[in-house]
Structure formats: structure tokens, C-alpha cells
């Protein structure tokens, strides 16, 4: 049975999304460049009784990411759903970063998602079904977060391009745009946010939406 692949697993949204899909009985593949994140999340997700595969890869390194995704497909098949959650989050103002630092941020925030989609979306399209989700943010750009604002804007454009290319073949491309700092026990609790990833995946095709803007639990109805 194919399952869910989460790229950029950490203690926040990545962990919560893995738990949410595991609760539905989906096998889980966790991808992160940090071994500790993989171990911690895998141990907690295993409590749901589903197979859990952990793969170390840097989302900004295409060769590493491709190898991890190919192993995930070999072991568990083309995933039903893939979530790109990797991001380089930091405060930086105009002119503060070097060209190299901007490129590093762009590689994680946008190009990693593009490379993951290039590997997975065609296979989903060939099957006629699949969901590719990204963790968006910064619905309004902020001058205190220049590289992140640029990256999240690029990610939104990427989803539009992917939807144009693969949506007609049955692949649901969408973003969960989180408009606030993620922290357990707050309006931006990762478990509350993770629910929207499942809802997007479970949406019937005639109701597909391309973006969910999450402005906090208190704003939900």
C-alpha cells in the first residue's frame, strides 16, 4: 500500500502531519537531513501501527533527494500524498544577505519543492491520482523576512505551475499557508494545522482548492 511522504520532518508541522496521515492507516516515509529528527518522529509515529521508513537527505541537494524519493517508491510505491515542509526560516532585511546566502535559502524554500515535484508528480499523473502539498507562509511579505518572503512567494507560484501541468491528470497540488508562528498549545498548534493537510488530500476532485490560509485556530469556523 502506498502512503505519505513527508519531506522536511521536524518537531513541529512535519511531525504533526506524519501523525495525522498515520492515523488514517497510511504507511509513512520521513525525509530529513537531521538524523535526530528522523529518529524522534519515527518512534512517535510508530505508535499508530503503520510502517515507517526514514531516509536522510538534504532537500537542497537534488541527488540526495532523488535517491531518497526513489528508495521510498521502491519500498512503498508511488505515494498517495507527498508533503514538502522543508524551509530555511530566518529574519533578514534587504541588503543583509550575500548572493550565496540568498541562493541557499531559495534552494531549500523553493527549488527543493520543485525537484520533489519533478520526481513525484509525473508518476502520480501516470497513475491518475495523487496529492502534492507544500507548507506555505508569509501571505503578506514582510521587510524583516526578505528571503522567506521571496521564497514563500516563489512556492505559491510553483504550486500554480504544477497545477497547470499535472492537475488535469488527476494530481491535487495545493499549499497550506500558515500565517503565524507555529507553537504547541497556541492558535498555531501544529496538530490543528496538520488537519488541513488531511482535508486537502481527502477533498473530492470537484471541490479541490489550491490553497488553505491558516490564520489561527480562533479564526476557524
C-alpha angles and dihedrals in degrees: 000000000000117000145168129320117200116193116196101029118191139145095281129047095351093057093044093050091049090053092046094055093040089057087062090055098255119147108244131222115193120199124187139140089229116079092199092058090050093050095045096047094041092054093052096043092050088070088077090065097240127126111268122198120190122200127179115221138140108236090214092058108077095196092052093044093047091050092050093048092048091052090049090053092046092051102037107010130244103331123249088219136013124194122198106203102154116122141158103226118188140134113252134153133215111294094009099105129064121237089256092053091050091050091050090054093046091050092058100034099045118000094053089057091047091051093047090050091047089056099042111026097065090052091048090049092050088054091046097235143062144111127240114189133180133196106241131185146163097063084179115038117240124209089219090061105042101155093043092046090052092045096050090047089052091048091054090052090048091056090052091052093046091049091053091051104037106017094084089055092058103269116133110216116188147143133226101213110202113203101195147029113301115231134149116255095022134095085272096054109158092227090058091047092049090060089070092057089057092046091053091049092048096047114120111245096250089058099045115145124193099213141024115198109209110199097168138297092271090062095054122102 
